[in-house]
Amino acid sequence: MGGELVARPEALVPVAVAAYEQAWRQERMPMRLGHVVCAIAEDEARGLLAMTTERPAVDALRAACDVVHPVMRRLLLSHGYLPETANRLRSLASGIMRDALDETATPPESP
């Protein structure tokens, strides 16, 4: 069995949101609000992607990120964060996701 790994974008929304949560921690922002914003973003993004179909997992993750980014930005701005803060979190979260994608694209080394 050597088939390509597939997933629905909706199923990978928690991964994209987790990148924002990690970025939030790196910025030492209050986690109580961070958990609330991330939970709302996850619910909303999953709803927006509910009707999507399976695709290669890397493409599904990118699709999830493409939906999570604007949802997070809107939520951050509506909770009083400045656009610069939203941009910084997006940049950090994007870097975290890029690192994760790079890791999945690199085959593991043999022992």
Biopython code that builds the backbone (N, CA, C, O; Angstrom):
import numpy as np
from Bio.PDB.StructureBuilder import StructureBuilder

atoms = [
    (1, "MET", "N", (0.840, -1.180, 0.000)),
    (1, "MET", "CA", (0.000, 0.000, 0.000)),
    (1, "MET", "C", (0.884, 1.242, 0.000)),
    (1, "MET", "O", (1.672, 1.445, 0.923)),
    (2, "GLY", "N", (0.758, 2.050, -1.003)),
    (2, "GLY", "CA", (1.566, 3.252, -1.083)),
    (2, "GLY", "C", (0.770, 4.419, -1.600)),
    (2, "GLY", "O", (1.317, 5.290, -2.276)),
    (3, "GLY", "N", (-0.508, 4.456, -1.299)),
    (3, "GLY", "CA", (-1.353, 5.530, -1.805)),
    (3, "GLY", "C", (-1.028, 6.868, -1.168)),
    (3, "GLY", "O", (-0.414, 6.957, -0.105)),
    (4, "GLU", "N", (-1.467, 7.899, -1.863)),
    (4, "GLU", "CA", (-1.252, 9.255, -1.369)),
    (4, "GLU", "C", (-2.184, 9.526, -0.193)),
    (4, "GLU", "O", (-3.347, 9.123, -0.203)),
    (5, "LEU", "N", (-1.670, 10.203, 0.800)),
    (5, "LEU", "CA", (-2.462, 10.567, 1.962)),
    (5, "LEU", "C", (-3.439, 11.669, 1.570)),
    (5, "LEU", "O", (-3.038, 12.695, 1.022)),
    (6, "VAL", "N", (-4.719, 11.455, 1.850)),
    (6, "VAL", "CA", (-5.748, 12.442, 1.527)),
    (6, "VAL", "C", (-6.487, 12.847, 2.800)),
    (6, "VAL", "O", (-6.489, 12.125, 3.797)),
    (7, "ALA", "N", (-7.104, 14.006, 2.740)),
    (7, "ALA", "CA", (-7.874, 14.506, 3.882)),
    (7, "ALA", "C", (-8.859, 15.553, 3.391)),
    (7, "ALA", "O", (-8.708, 16.116, 2.306)),
    (8, "ARG", "N", (-9.858, 15.798, 4.203)),
    (8, "ARG", "CA", (-10.775, 16.905, 3.942)),
    (8, "ARG", "C", (-10.215, 18.139, 4.641)),
    (8, "ARG", "O", (-9.736, 18.034, 5.770)),
    (9, "PRO", "N", (-10.263, 19.295, 4.003)),
    (9, "PRO", "CA", (-9.756, 20.512, 4.648)),
    (9, "PRO", "C", (-10.376, 20.766, 6.024)),
    (9, "PRO", "O", (-9.696, 21.221, 6.943)),
    (10, "GLU", "N", (-11.657, 20.470, 6.155)),
    (10, "GLU", "CA", (-12.328, 20.673, 7.445)),
    (10, "GLU", "C", (-11.622, 19.909, 8.562)),
    (10, "GLU", "O", (-11.509, 20.408, 9.682)),
    (11, "ALA", "N", (-11.150, 18.711, 8.262)),
    (11, "ALA", "CA", (-10.493, 17.885, 9.274)),
    (11, "ALA", "C", (-9.146, 18.456, 9.709)),
    (11, "ALA", "O", (-8.652, 18.122, 10.786)),
    (12, "LEU", "N", (-8.549, 19.311, 8.881)),
    (12, "LEU", "CA", (-7.234, 19.866, 9.197)),
    (12, "LEU", "C", (-7.296, 21.286, 9.761)),
    (12, "LEU", "O", (-6.260, 21.898, 10.022)),
    (13, "VAL", "N", (-8.499, 21.804, 9.946)),
    (13, "VAL", "CA", (-8.652, 23.124, 10.563)),
    (13, "VAL", "C", (-7.989, 23.166, 11.945)),
    (13, "VAL", "O", (-7.321, 24.154, 12.251)),
    (14, "PRO", "N", (-8.141, 22.140, 12.792)),
    (14, "PRO", "CA", (-7.481, 22.208, 14.102)),
    (14, "PRO", "C", (-5.959, 22.354, 14.009)),
    (14, "PRO", "O", (-5.339, 22.958, 14.885)),
    (15, "VAL", "N", (-5.368, 21.812, 12.969)),
    (15, "VAL", "CA", (-3.919, 21.947, 12.789)),
    (15, "VAL", "C", (-3.571, 23.405, 12.491)),
    (15, "VAL", "O", (-2.624, 23.952, 13.057)),
    (16, "ALA", "N", (-4.337, 24.027, 11.605)),
    (16, "ALA", "CA", (-4.094, 25.433, 11.266)),
    (16, "ALA", "C", (-4.333, 26.335, 12.477)),
    (16, "ALA", "O", (-3.574, 27.277, 12.709)),
    (17, "VAL", "N", (-5.371, 26.055, 13.240)),
    (17, "VAL", "CA", (-5.665, 26.852, 14.432)),
    (17, "VAL", "C", (-4.576, 26.641, 15.487)),
    (17, "VAL", "O", (-4.211, 27.583, 16.191)),
    (18, "ALA", "N", (-4.061, 25.433, 15.601)),
    (18, "ALA", "CA", (-2.986, 25.157, 16.563)),
    (18, "ALA", "C", (-1.743, 25.988, 16.257)),
    (18, "ALA", "O", (-1.018, 26.377, 17.173)),
    (19, "ALA", "N", (-1.493, 26.262, 14.988)),
    (19, "ALA", "CA", (-0.355, 27.119, 14.624)),
    (19, "ALA", "C", (-0.568, 28.527, 15.180)),
    (19, "ALA", "O", (0.376, 29.157, 15.656)),
    (20, "TYR", "N", (-1.793, 29.014, 15.121)),
    (20, "TYR", "CA", (-2.088, 30.329, 15.706)),
    (20, "TYR", "C", (-1.935, 30.291, 17.224)),
    (20, "TYR", "O", (-1.427, 31.236, 17.827)),
    (21, "GLU", "N", (-2.370, 29.212, 17.825)),
    (21, "GLU", "CA", (-2.243, 29.105, 19.278)),
    (21, "GLU", "C", (-0.767, 29.103, 19.684)),
    (21, "GLU", "O", (-0.387, 29.729, 20.673)),
    (22, "GLN", "N", (0.047, 28.405, 18.923)),
    (22, "GLN", "CA", (1.481, 28.394, 19.204)),
    (22, "GLN", "C", (2.072, 29.792, 19.001)),
    (22, "GLN", "O", (2.895, 30.237, 19.802)),
    (23, "ALA", "N", (1.661, 30.479, 17.944)),
    (23, "ALA", "CA", (2.131, 31.845, 17.698)),
    (23, "ALA", "C", (1.701, 32.765, 18.851)),
    (23, "ALA", "O", (2.470, 33.621, 19.290)),
    (24, "TRP", "N", (0.484, 32.583, 19.329)),
    (24, "TRP", "CA", (-0.055, 33.371, 20.436)),
    (24, "TRP", "C", (0.847, 33.202, 21.661)),
    (24, "TRP", "O", (1.186, 34.170, 22.342)),
    (25, "ARG", "N", (1.224, 31.955, 21.922)),
    (25, "ARG", "CA", (2.111, 31.678, 23.061)),
    (25, "ARG", "C", (3.481, 32.330, 22.863)),
    (25, "ARG", "O", (4.039, 32.915, 23.791)),
    (26, "GLN", "N", (4.013, 32.224, 21.646)),
    (26, "GLN", "CA", (5.325, 32.816, 21.366)),
    (26, "GLN", "C", (5.319, 34.318, 21.613)),
    (26, "GLN", "O", (6.324, 34.885, 22.041)),
    (27, "GLU", "N", (4.205, 34.954, 21.349)),
    (27, "GLU", "CA", (4.079, 36.397, 21.558)),
    (27, "GLU", "C", (3.739, 36.742, 23.011)),
    (27, "GLU", "O", (3.630, 37.914, 23.369)),
    (28, "ARG", "N", (3.573, 35.719, 23.834)),
    (28, "ARG", "CA", (3.240, 35.900, 25.255)),
    (28, "ARG", "C", (1.966, 36.740, 25.450)),
    (28, "ARG", "O", (1.882, 37.605, 26.322)),
    (29, "MET", "N", (0.995, 36.441, 24.603)),
    (29, "MET", "CA", (-0.301, 37.112, 24.712)),
    (29, "MET", "C", (-1.165, 36.323, 25.700)),
    (29, "MET", "O", (-0.919, 35.135, 25.910)),
    (30, "PRO", "N", (-2.171, 36.959, 26.311)),
    (30, "PRO", "CA", (-3.010, 36.280, 27.309)),
    (30, "PRO", "C", (-3.711, 35.045, 26.717)),
    (30, "PRO", "O", (-4.499, 35.155, 25.778)),
    (31, "MET", "N", (-3.412, 33.890, 27.276)),
    (31, "MET", "CA", (-3.935, 32.636, 26.720)),
    (31, "MET", "C", (-5.422, 32.440, 26.971)),
    (31, "MET", "O", (-6.082, 31.739, 26.205)),
    (32, "ARG", "N", (-5.959, 33.034, 28.014)),
    (32, "ARG", "CA", (-7.397, 32.857, 28.264)),
    (32, "ARG", "C", (-8.190, 33.345, 27.055)),
    (32, "ARG", "O", (-9.066, 32.637, 26.560)),
    (33, "LEU", "N", (-7.887, 34.549, 26.580)),
    (33, "LEU", "CA", (-8.559, 35.063, 25.392)),
    (33, "LEU", "C", (-8.126, 34.277, 24.158)),
    (33, "LEU", "O", (-8.928, 34.050, 23.252)),
    (34, "GLY", "N", (-6.878, 33.868, 24.120)),
    (34, "GLY", "CA", (-6.373, 33.085, 22.987)),
    (34, "GLY", "C", (-7.163, 31.807, 22.781)),
    (34, "GLY", "O", (-7.498, 31.453, 21.651)),
    (35, "HIS", "N", (-7.458, 31.119, 23.867)),
    (35, "HIS", "CA", (-8.233, 29.877, 23.757)),
    (35, "HIS", "C", (-9.633, 30.151, 23.212)),
    (35, "HIS", "O", (-10.148, 29.390, 22.393)),
    (36, "VAL", "N", (-10.238, 31.232, 23.666)),
    (36, "VAL", "CA", (-11.587, 31.580, 23.205)),
    (36, "VAL", "C", (-11.567, 31.917, 21.719)),
    (36, "VAL", "O", (-12.377, 31.400, 20.949)),
    (37, "VAL", "N", (-10.639, 32.785, 21.316)),
    (37, "VAL", "CA", (-10.551, 33.193, 19.912)),
    (37, "VAL", "C", (-10.263, 31.982, 19.026)),
    (37, "VAL", "O", (-10.872, 31.828, 17.967)),
    (38, "CYS", "N", (-9.346, 31.131, 19.453)),
    (38, "CYS", "CA", (-9.008, 29.945, 18.650)),
    (38, "CYS", "C", (-10.193, 28.989, 18.538)),
    (38, "CYS", "O", (-10.423, 28.412, 17.474)),
    (39, "ALA", "N", (-10.947, 28.814, 19.625)),
    (39, "ALA", "CA", (-12.115, 27.925, 19.580)),
    (39, "ALA", "C", (-13.178, 28.468, 18.626)),
    (39, "ALA", "O", (-13.767, 27.713, 17.853)),
    (40, "ILE", "N", (-13.418, 29.769, 18.681)),
    (40, "ILE", "CA", (-14.394, 30.377, 17.773)),
    (40, "ILE", "C", (-13.920, 30.237, 16.332)),
    (40, "ILE", "O", (-14.701, 29.892, 15.445)),
    (41, "ALA", "N", (-12.638, 30.508, 16.103)),
    (41, "ALA", "CA", (-12.080, 30.404, 14.747)),
    (41, "ALA", "C", (-12.195, 28.981, 14.218)),
    (41, "ALA", "O", (-12.536, 28.774, 13.053)),
    (42, "GLU", "N", (-11.913, 28.005, 15.069)),
    (42, "GLU", "CA", (-12.009, 26.611, 14.630)),
    (42, "GLU", "C", (-13.441, 26.258, 14.237)),
    (42, "GLU", "O", (-13.664, 25.660, 13.184)),
    (43, "ASP", "N", (-14.401, 26.618, 15.062)),
    (43, "ASP", "CA", (-15.805, 26.325, 14.747)),
    (43, "ASP", "C", (-16.234, 26.990, 13.443)),
    (43, "ASP", "O", (-16.870, 26.365, 12.594)),
    (44, "GLU", "N", (-15.878, 28.260, 13.298)),
    (44, "GLU", "CA", (-16.291, 28.997, 12.105)),
    (44, "GLU", "C", (-15.631, 28.434, 10.845)),
    (44, "GLU", "O", (-16.296, 28.239, 9.827)),
    (45, "ALA", "N", (-14.333, 28.176, 10.913)),
    (45, "ALA", "CA", (-13.616, 27.656, 9.742)),
    (45, "ALA", "C", (-14.116, 26.262, 9.367)),
    (45, "ALA", "O", (-14.249, 25.947, 8.184)),
    (46, "ARG", "N", (-14.390, 25.433, 10.361)),
    (46, "ARG", "CA", (-14.935, 24.098, 10.058)),
    (46, "ARG", "C", (-16.281, 24.214, 9.359)),
    (46, "ARG", "O", (-16.567, 23.462, 8.427)),
    (47, "GLY", "N", (-17.101, 25.144, 9.800)),
    (47, "GLY", "CA", (-18.390, 25.361, 9.147)),
    (47, "GLY", "C", (-18.228, 25.806, 7.704)),
    (47, "GLY", "O", (-18.956, 25.349, 6.823)),
    (48, "LEU", "N", (-17.277, 26.693, 7.462)),
    (48, "LEU", "CA", (-17.043, 27.177, 6.099)),
    (48, "LEU", "C", (-16.511, 26.082, 5.179)),
    (48, "LEU", "O", (-16.718, 26.124, 3.966)),
    (49, "LEU", "N", (-15.827, 25.109, 5.762)),
    (49, "LEU", "CA", (-15.232, 24.032, 4.958)),
    (49, "LEU", "C", (-16.020, 22.722, 5.028)),
    (49, "LEU", "O", (-15.552, 21.690, 4.547)),
    (50, "ALA", "N", (-17.192, 22.761, 5.615)),
    (50, "ALA", "CA", (-17.955, 21.535, 5.865)),
    (50, "ALA", "C", (-18.266, 20.733, 4.607)),
    (50, "ALA", "O", (-18.338, 19.505, 4.664)),
    (51, "MET", "N", (-18.447, 21.388, 3.503)),
    (51, "MET", "CA", (-18.852, 20.681, 2.285)),
    (51, "MET", "C", (-17.680, 20.349, 1.359)),
    (51, "MET", "O", (-17.895, 19.918, 0.226)),
    (52, "THR", "N", (-16.463, 20.541, 1.818)),
    (52, "THR", "CA", (-15.308, 20.266, 0.961)),
    (52, "THR", "C", (-15.058, 18.769, 0.864)),
    (52, "THR", "O", (-15.460, 17.993, 1.731)),
    (53, "THR", "N", (-14.391, 18.388, -0.203)),
    (53, "THR", "CA", (-14.109, 16.977, -0.451)),
    (53, "THR", "C", (-12.651, 16.658, -0.153)),
    (53, "THR", "O", (-11.820, 17.549, 0.024)),
    (54, "GLU", "N", (-12.369, 15.373, -0.102)),
    (54, "GLU", "CA", (-10.994, 14.929, 0.124)),
    (54, "GLU", "C", (-10.088, 15.377, -1.006)),
    (54, "GLU", "O", (-10.508, 15.504, -2.156)),
    (55, "ARG", "N", (-8.842, 15.611, -0.650)),
    (55, "ARG", "CA", (-7.802, 15.981, -1.611)),
    (55, "ARG", "C", (-6.469, 15.592, -0.984)),
    (55, "ARG", "O", (-6.434, 15.193, 0.180)),
    (56, "PRO", "N", (-5.389, 15.699, -1.717)),
    (56, "PRO", "CA", (-4.099, 15.401, -1.091)),
    (56, "PRO", "C", (-3.952, 16.194, 0.213)),
    (56, "PRO", "O", (-4.326, 17.364, 0.282)),
    (57, "ALA", "N", (-3.411, 15.551, 1.229)),
    (57, "ALA", "CA", (-3.361, 16.149, 2.567)),
    (57, "ALA", "C", (-2.676, 17.511, 2.584)),
    (57, "ALA", "O", (-3.119, 18.413, 3.295)),
    (58, "VAL", "N", (-1.608, 17.673, 1.816)),
    (58, "VAL", "CA", (-0.915, 18.969, 1.785)),
    (58, "VAL", "C", (-1.844, 20.046, 1.237)),
    (58, "VAL", "O", (-1.880, 21.159, 1.762)),
    (59, "ASP", "N", (-2.593, 19.724, 0.190)),
    (59, "ASP", "CA", (-3.547, 20.683, -0.375)),
    (59, "ASP", "C", (-4.686, 20.965, 0.606)),
    (59, "ASP", "O", (-5.163, 22.096, 0.702)),
    (60, "ALA", "N", (-5.116, 19.943, 1.326)),
    (60, "ALA", "CA", (-6.180, 20.116, 2.313)),
    (60, "ALA", "C", (-5.719, 21.038, 3.440)),
    (60, "ALA", "O", (-6.483, 21.876, 3.917)),
    (61, "LEU", "N", (-4.474, 20.878, 3.858)),
    (61, "LEU", "CA", (-3.945, 21.741, 4.912)),
    (61, "LEU", "C", (-3.836, 23.187, 4.431)),
    (61, "LEU", "O", (-4.148, 24.121, 5.169)),
    (62, "ARG", "N", (-3.396, 23.359, 3.204)),
    (62, "ARG", "CA", (-3.321, 24.722, 2.647)),
    (62, "ARG", "C", (-4.715, 25.353, 2.566)),
    (62, "ARG", "O", (-4.887, 26.532, 2.874)),
    (63, "ALA", "N", (-5.701, 24.563, 2.151)),
    (63, "ALA", "CA", (-7.075, 25.077, 2.068)),
    (63, "ALA", "C", (-7.587, 25.465, 3.457)),
    (63, "ALA", "O", (-8.247, 26.492, 3.618)),
    (64, "ALA", "N", (-7.279, 24.643, 4.450)),
    (64, "ALA", "CA", (-7.686, 24.967, 5.823)),
    (64, "ALA", "C", (-7.046, 26.276, 6.272)),
    (64, "ALA", "O", (-7.712, 27.128, 6.860)),
    (65, "CYS", "N", (-5.758, 26.433, 5.996)),
    (65, "CYS", "CA", (-5.054, 27.674, 6.370)),
    (65, "CYS", "C", (-5.642, 28.883, 5.656)),
    (65, "CYS", "O", (-5.781, 29.954, 6.247)),
    (66, "ASP", "N", (-5.986, 28.710, 4.385)),
    (66, "ASP", "CA", (-6.549, 29.820, 3.607)),
    (66, "ASP", "C", (-7.871, 30.316, 4.191)),
    (66, "ASP", "O", (-8.227, 31.482, 4.018)),
    (67, "VAL", "N", (-8.589, 29.446, 4.874)),
    (67, "VAL", "CA", (-9.846, 29.847, 5.508)),
    (67, "VAL", "C", (-9.592, 30.362, 6.927)),
    (67, "VAL", "O", (-10.213, 31.336, 7.353)),
    (68, "VAL", "N", (-8.694, 29.718, 7.649)),
    (68, "VAL", "CA", (-8.430, 30.110, 9.036)),
    (68, "VAL", "C", (-7.825, 31.513, 9.117)),
    (68, "VAL", "O", (-8.185, 32.287, 10.004)),
    (69, "HIS", "N", (-6.912, 31.848, 8.202)),
    (69, "HIS", "CA", (-6.238, 33.157, 8.278)),
    (69, "HIS", "C", (-7.224, 34.331, 8.326)),
    (69, "HIS", "O", (-7.137, 35.139, 9.251)),
    (70, "PRO", "N", (-8.154, 34.463, 7.378)),
    (70, "PRO", "CA", (-9.064, 35.621, 7.458)),
    (70, "PRO", "C", (-10.028, 35.548, 8.639)),
    (70, "PRO", "O", (-10.420, 36.581, 9.182)),
    (71, "VAL", "N", (-10.408, 34.352, 9.037)),
    (71, "VAL", "CA", (-11.290, 34.218, 10.201)),
    (71, "VAL", "C", (-10.564, 34.726, 11.449)),
    (71, "VAL", "O", (-11.128, 35.489, 12.234)),
    (72, "MET", "N", (-9.320, 34.301, 11.625)),
    (72, "MET", "CA", (-8.544, 34.751, 12.788)),
    (72, "MET", "C", (-8.350, 36.264, 12.758)),
    (72, "MET", "O", (-8.480, 36.931, 13.784)),
    (73, "ARG", "N", (-8.042, 36.798, 11.595)),
    (73, "ARG", "CA", (-7.827, 38.248, 11.488)),
    (73, "ARG", "C", (-9.083, 39.008, 11.924)),
    (73, "ARG", "O", (-9.009, 39.951, 12.712)),
    (74, "ARG", "N", (-10.220, 38.587, 11.405)),
    (74, "ARG", "CA", (-11.476, 39.261, 11.752)),
    (74, "ARG", "C", (-11.741, 39.179, 13.253)),
    (74, "ARG", "O", (-12.132, 40.167, 13.874)),
    (75, "LEU", "N", (-11.526, 38.002, 13.832)),
    (75, "LEU", "CA", (-11.761, 37.833, 15.267)),
    (75, "LEU", "C", (-10.799, 38.679, 16.100)),
    (75, "LEU", "O", (-11.199, 39.293, 17.089)),
    (76, "LEU", "N", (-9.541, 38.704, 15.696)),
    (76, "LEU", "CA", (-8.564, 39.514, 16.432)),
    (76, "LEU", "C", (-8.946, 40.991, 16.401)),
    (76, "LEU", "O", (-8.923, 41.669, 17.428)),
    (77, "LEU", "N", (-9.293, 41.476, 15.230)),
    (77, "LEU", "CA", (-9.667, 42.888, 15.106)),
    (77, "LEU", "C", (-10.937, 43.193, 15.897)),
    (77, "LEU", "O", (-11.052, 44.258, 16.503)),
    (78, "SER", "N", (-11.890, 42.258, 15.893)),
    (78, "SER", "CA", (-13.142, 42.489, 16.623)),
    (78, "SER", "C", (-12.938, 42.444, 18.139)),
    (78, "SER", "O", (-13.770, 42.954, 18.890)),
    (79, "HIS", "N", (-11.835, 41.837, 18.595)),
    (79, "HIS", "CA", (-11.520, 41.809, 20.026)),
    (79, "HIS", "C", (-10.541, 42.919, 20.410)),
    (79, "HIS", "O", (-9.970, 42.901, 21.500)),
    (80, "GLY", "N", (-10.354, 43.875, 19.515)),
    (80, "GLY", "CA", (-9.568, 45.046, 19.858)),
    (80, "GLY", "C", (-8.082, 44.981, 19.559)),
    (80, "GLY", "O", (-7.343, 45.909, 19.887)),
    (81, "TYR", "N", (-7.636, 43.896, 18.941)),
    (81, "TYR", "CA", (-6.221, 43.824, 18.580)),
    (81, "TYR", "C", (-5.955, 44.684, 17.349)),
    (81, "TYR", "O", (-6.821, 44.837, 16.487)),
    (82, "LEU", "N", (-4.771, 45.234, 17.280)),
    (82, "LEU", "CA", (-4.382, 46.079, 16.153)),
    (82, "LEU", "C", (-4.085, 45.236, 14.922)),
    (82, "LEU", "O", (-3.705, 44.072, 15.048)),
    (83, "PRO", "N", (-4.254, 45.808, 13.732)),
    (83, "PRO", "CA", (-3.919, 45.072, 12.507)),
    (83, "PRO", "C", (-2.483, 44.545, 12.507)),
    (83, "PRO", "O", (-2.218, 43.467, 11.975)),
    (84, "GLU", "N", (-1.562, 45.298, 13.098)),
    (84, "GLU", "CA", (-0.169, 44.848, 13.152)),
    (84, "GLU", "C", (-0.033, 43.558, 13.954)),
    (84, "GLU", "O", (0.756, 42.680, 13.603)),
    (85, "THR", "N", (-0.804, 43.451, 15.027)),
    (85, "THR", "CA", (-0.778, 42.231, 15.837)),
    (85, "THR", "C", (-1.331, 41.061, 15.040)),
    (85, "THR", "O", (-0.762, 39.970, 15.054)),
    (86, "ALA", "N", (-2.436, 41.286, 14.348)),
    (86, "ALA", "CA", (-3.020, 40.227, 13.511)),
    (86, "ALA", "C", (-2.032, 39.799, 12.431)),
    (86, "ALA", "O", (-1.885, 38.608, 12.157)),
    (87, "ASN", "N", (-1.357, 40.767, 11.820)),
    (87, "ASN", "CA", (-0.370, 40.444, 10.780)),
    (87, "ASN", "C", (0.801, 39.652, 11.351)),
    (87, "ASN", "O", (1.279, 38.702, 10.731)),
    (88, "ARG", "N", (1.257, 40.048, 12.536)),
    (88, "ARG", "CA", (2.385, 39.351, 13.164)),
    (88, "ARG", "C", (2.005, 37.908, 13.508)),
    (88, "ARG", "O", (2.786, 36.986, 13.272)),
    (89, "LEU", "N", (0.818, 37.716, 14.058)),
    (89, "LEU", "CA", (0.373, 36.358, 14.384)),
    (89, "LEU", "C", (0.231, 35.515, 13.124)),
    (89, "LEU", "O", (0.599, 34.340, 13.113)),
    (90, "ARG", "N", (-0.304, 36.115, 12.064)),
    (90, "ARG", "CA", (-0.431, 35.370, 10.806)),
    (90, "ARG", "C", (0.941, 34.958, 10.293)),
    (90, "ARG", "O", (1.128, 33.825, 9.849)),
    (91, "SER", "N", (1.888, 35.865, 10.352)),
    (91, "SER", "CA", (3.234, 35.565, 9.880)),
    (91, "SER", "C", (3.858, 34.425, 10.687)),
    (91, "SER", "O", (4.446, 33.504, 10.121)),
    (92, "LEU", "N", (3.725, 34.496, 12.000)),
    (92, "LEU", "CA", (4.260, 33.426, 12.847)),
    (92, "LEU", "C", (3.553, 32.102, 12.575)),
    (92, "LEU", "O", (4.203, 31.067, 12.427)),
    (93, "ALA", "N", (2.216, 32.134, 12.507)),
    (93, "ALA", "CA", (1.449, 30.909, 12.249)),
    (93, "ALA", "C", (1.801, 30.329, 10.884)),
    (93, "ALA", "O", (1.913, 29.112, 10.734)),
    (94, "SER", "N", (1.974, 31.192, 9.893)),
    (94, "SER", "CA", (2.350, 30.718, 8.551)),
    (94, "SER", "C", (3.714, 30.045, 8.583)),
    (94, "SER", "O", (3.915, 29.014, 7.941)),
    (95, "GLY", "N", (4.647, 30.621, 9.324)),
    (95, "GLY", "CA", (5.970, 30.011, 9.456)),
    (95, "GLY", "C", (5.902, 28.654, 10.130)),
    (95, "GLY", "O", (6.596, 27.719, 9.730)),
    (96, "ILE", "N", (5.072, 28.547, 11.146)),
    (96, "ILE", "CA", (4.893, 27.269, 11.845)),
    (96, "ILE", "C", (4.321, 26.233, 10.885)),
    (96, "ILE", "O", (4.772, 25.088, 10.865)),
    (97, "MET", "N", (3.326, 26.633, 10.086)),
    (97, "MET", "CA", (2.722, 25.701, 9.129)),
    (97, "MET", "C", (3.715, 25.322, 8.033)),
    (97, "MET", "O", (3.752, 24.167, 7.610)),
    (98, "ARG", "N", (4.518, 26.277, 7.568)),
    (98, "ARG", "CA", (5.542, 25.963, 6.555)),
    (98, "ARG", "C", (6.516, 24.926, 7.089)),
    (98, "ARG", "O", (6.876, 23.979, 6.390)),
    (99, "ASP", "N", (6.941, 25.113, 8.337)),
    (99, "ASP", "CA", (7.851, 24.149, 8.950)),
    (99, "ASP", "C", (7.207, 22.766, 9.015)),
    (99, "ASP", "O", (7.855, 21.757, 8.738)),
    (100, "ALA", "N", (5.932, 22.727, 9.383)),
    (100, "ALA", "CA", (5.226, 21.440, 9.455)),
    (100, "ALA", "C", (5.129, 20.799, 8.077)),
    (100, "ALA", "O", (5.326, 19.592, 7.940)),
    (101, "LEU", "N", (4.826, 21.595, 7.057)),
    (101, "LEU", "CA", (4.739, 21.056, 5.693)),
    (101, "LEU", "C", (6.098, 20.560, 5.212)),
    (101, "LEU", "O", (6.185, 19.525, 4.552)),
    (102, "ASP", "N", (7.157, 21.296, 5.540)),
    (102, "ASP", "CA", (8.503, 20.863, 5.157)),
    (102, "ASP", "C", (8.855, 19.534, 5.814)),
    (102, "ASP", "O", (9.461, 18.664, 5.190)),
    (103, "GLU", "N", (8.470, 19.386, 7.075)),
    (103, "GLU", "CA", (8.749, 18.137, 7.784)),
    (103, "GLU", "C", (8.005, 16.968, 7.157)),
    (103, "GLU", "O", (8.548, 15.868, 7.064)),
    (104, "THR", "N", (6.773, 17.192, 6.729)),
    (104, "THR", "CA", (6.008, 16.094, 6.138)),
    (104, "THR", "C", (6.504, 15.759, 4.742)),
    (104, "THR", "O", (6.312, 14.638, 4.272)),
    (105, "ALA", "N", (7.141, 16.713, 4.073)),
    (105, "ALA", "CA", (7.653, 16.463, 2.723)),
    (105, "ALA", "C", (8.996, 15.746, 2.747)),
    (105, "ALA", "O", (9.417, 15.185, 1.736)),
    (106, "THR", "N", (9.669, 15.759, 3.887)),
    (106, "THR", "CA", (10.973, 15.117, 4.009)),
    (106, "THR", "C", (10.785, 13.704, 4.532)),
    (106, "THR", "O", (10.253, 13.514, 5.626)),
    (107, "PRO", "N", (11.220, 12.694, 3.753)),
    (107, "PRO", "CA", (11.070, 11.324, 4.240)),
    (107, "PRO", "C", (11.938, 11.086, 5.478)),
    (107, "PRO", "O", (13.031, 11.641, 5.589)),
    (108, "PRO", "N", (11.453, 10.269, 6.398)),
    (108, "PRO", "CA", (12.240, 9.992, 7.602)),
    (108, "PRO", "C", (13.530, 9.253, 7.249)),
    (108, "PRO", "O", (13.586, 8.490, 6.284)),
    (109, "GLU", "N", (14.553, 9.498, 8.049)),
    (109, "GLU", "CA", (15.822, 8.813, 7.834)),
    (109, "GLU", "C", (15.716, 7.387, 8.348)),
    (109, "GLU", "O", (15.036, 7.118, 9.338)),
    (110, "SER", "N", (16.395, 6.481, 7.667)),
    (110, "SER", "CA", (16.423, 5.085, 8.107)),
    (110, "SER", "C", (17.329, 4.957, 9.322)),
    (110, "SER", "O", (18.352, 5.636, 9.413)),
    (111, "PRO", "N", (16.953, 4.079, 10.261)),
    (111, "PRO", "CA", (17.790, 3.905, 11.461)),
    (111, "PRO", "C", (19.118, 3.260, 11.138)),
    (111, "PRO", "O", (19.934, 3.044, 12.033)),
]
sb = StructureBuilder()
sb.init_structure("model")
sb.init_model(0)
sb.init_chain("A")
sb.init_seg("    ")
for serial, (resi, resn, name, xyz) in enumerate(atoms, 1):
    if name == "N":
        sb.init_residue(resn, " ", resi, " ")
    sb.init_atom(name, np.array(xyz, "f"), 0.0, 1.0, " ", f" {name:<3s}", serial, name[0])
structure = sb.get_structure()
